[in-house]
């Protein structure tokens, strides 16, 4: 009986070790995915901001040129 109980306990410990390793792997994968998602999101914001800045600069330039041509 003692040997059987010992064997069962060893198997349970092994299973818990495997579950712990699996959970660590899952948490790591989730963290990487979240980091990538946040990085991609922030990169998109940077690109949108650049585009908006360029469009605004072009709009201001055109507006100033139009106003100057009306004055002249």
C-alpha positions, 0 to 999 in steps of 0.5 A: 500500500505504501508503494502504491501511495508513493507512486500515486503521489509522485505521479500527482507531483509530476502532473502538477509540475507539468501543469505549472510549466504549461501555465508558465508557457501560456502566461509567457505567450499571452504576455508576448502577444499583449506586448506585440498588440500594444506595440502595434497599436502605438505604432499605428498611432504614431503613423496616424499622427505623422499623417495628420501632421503632414496633412495639417502642414500642407493645409496651412501652407495652401491656406497661407499661399491662397491668402498671400495671393489674394493680398498681392 
